[in-house]
């Protein structure tokens, strides 16, 4: 799947691939996701199944109907208006619905779920979803696999796609929030580390090793956790303090506190002062 995702990223971003979904494209996606499985793959890469199958309680259409159903499926997808009039909301709806209906047709002997996720991923990034968020739905399905299958069953029983749409959209929303938080934390960390390097470049010092030791403490100081003085060497990986007295550590910490890089709070613990310095 990773290779397949990277293949699509390369083609969509570098080669401006914006093709409509066709039977040939679906076959090529299937080949991408199972071609490296070798003899372990219970299906021929890039070929529709040639036998009837049963998936749990579900009996997919007769294999003889698969080519016709895939043609209808592709015609149906063109009704979403891509690329002339499709908006962002419609691209999400198309991606999720395309995934579900491909699973119901179940056109391959194996690899249907992976092919469906790849079709979904392609529609999302083709529609402009940032690449960093392209994997969210696929990951969500893997993390909630039991519910994923239950939603398929519920939609079939009710003859209604809405339960799966709501399940997927909620997972997509939560995944976007998690991705945003992760990116934000990474940006803060990079900015904070840059401030530390800049601050220490400007600090006068006589002993080079002591200067590097203090900078190491700050670079490894947790951003969202307070540390008691005695915990700082272990928590920041500064074993150099093992041969020094607690007074030496305290002196170094007070210097960083004076520079407003650390702050001591009422719980008597020291905290990285990134919020004030970064003005977040």
RAURCOR-V630626 format. One record per helix or strand of 3 or more residues. SS is the DSSP state (h for helix, s for strand). FROM is the first residue (numbers start at 1). LEN is the number of residues. If there is no record, write none. Layout:
ss={SS & SS}
from={FROM & FROM}
len={LEN & LEN}
This chain:
ss={h & h & h & h & h & h & h & h & h & h & h & h & h & s & s & h}
from={2 & 23 & 63 & 88 & 112 & 131 & 136 & 145 & 162 & 208 & 229 & 239 & 246 & 262 & 270 & 274}
len={13 & 18 & 16 & 18 & 15 & 3 & 8 & 14 & 41 & 12 & 8 & 5 & 13 & 3 & 3 & 4}
